[in-house]
Amino acid sequence: MSALSLVALVSLVSTVFAKQLDGHPPQHQHRHWATICSGNPTNQIRGCDRYGCGNFGADRHSGKGKHVGVDVICQDGATVYAPFSGQLSGPIRFFHNGNAIDDGVQIRYCVKLVCIHPIRYHGQIHRGQQLGRMLPMQKVFPGIISHIHVENCDRSDPTHLLTPDVPPLPQQESRWATVCAGNPTNEIRGCDKYGCGYYGAPRRNGKGKHRAVDVICADGATVYAPFSGQLSGPVKFFHNGNAIDDGVQIQGSGFCVKLLCIHPIRYNGAISKGQVLGRMLPMQRVFPGITSHIHIENCDHSDPTSNLERGKGQ
């Protein structure tokens, strides 16, 4: 092949690749985006409240305008995740008045997420990686359904991309889901002045063994069900009514587990894998300086470590 023909071939391949990239930008490489807000695994869109509605095309400015984004429900202070991989740029000021929620960031190609405070405004971020935190919307709009404003840069409708891919059924995936927001891999507590968090670690001055694992979880973080099952409780570990003496048991197909040092949203009924289970209790009040964690104990006292290792498995 002549040098001229080779140059022409390279040029042709480059042009085809560029057209493919234009047709399938990074946010479309997955059929759907990842979960955006902890506590809302299906990216549920805000309905209607006294301030308006959250769907794309909803009325704005007393009917003189239309909503060019979608409002994904997100509790004030919740952890926010990147819906797809890309480059960050910002800050994005939506209100231009410096109020408590006037912050956000853009991810190319190309979406703006507004009413959040990102951990950074520049650099690469990966799908599902922590992006930031939801800002205190209730301070600005009391009684609104708190939400993240998600807007495509070309103002097209992102609704069809917001339904996350359906995870495998529990019986098809033996490893558990992420247990705590902010710890997607279910990282186990190491050692601190109070002891170590792995299964079999010494307890009671070496006279006993830890028959559970301690999954790292910041005080106040959202806690999720590791698998589907039936709830029962409350489960009291300390039996002294301290600030972290609460928990719940989940019994499902092949599993029975107690999750302690959390406050569940309820103690009875069915729960699905990945559904919000409750909130981490304030462990630092009871054990200042400890690595805050959820105590996870199999009902038969066997080692749960192998089920925790993959987290979401995504």
Summary of the structure (lengths in Angstrom):
residues: 314
radius of gyration: 22.9
end to end distance: 44.4
largest distance: 83.9
contacts: 988
relative contact order: 0.13
helix: 13%
strand: 32%
